[in-house]
Amino acid sequence: MESACLSSSECAKDECCVLSMQRYSIPSCLKLRALGESCRPGNEPTSSLTVSYPSNDTVELKDVYMNLCDCSPELTCNHGTCESRP
């Protein structure tokens, strides 16, 4: 089950906070990418980001990934796929 977050520190150890690219999306805790799953090379969390919603609410986000979590720590992102570290 996804839970809303403002930072990856609010997520479980095996999750990160992700903001999708859909308009007005709400950041959610998602699982880190597993072996064989797609990933983005060089995927780094934002240091700080402010998002606004139609209700005029603004939210400060920190350490949030865009679209996808990074690979699990024991894996590496190689050519867009999470693989075992050499």
PEPE-V457567 format. One record per run of one state. SS is the DSSP state (alpha for helix, beta for strand, coil for the rest). FROM is the first residue (numbers start at 1). LEN is the number of residues. If there is no record, write none. Layout:
BEGIN
SS;FROM;LEN
SS;FROM;LEN
END
This chain:
BEGIN
coil;1;3
beta;4;1
coil;5;2
beta;7;1
alpha;8;3
coil;11;4
beta;15;5
coil;20;8
beta;28;4
coil;32;1
beta;33;1
coil;34;4
beta;38;1
coil;39;7
beta;46;1
coil;47;2
beta;49;4
coil;53;5
beta;58;5
coil;63;1
beta;64;3
coil;67;4
beta;71;1
coil;72;3
beta;75;4
coil;79;2
beta;81;4
coil;85;2
END
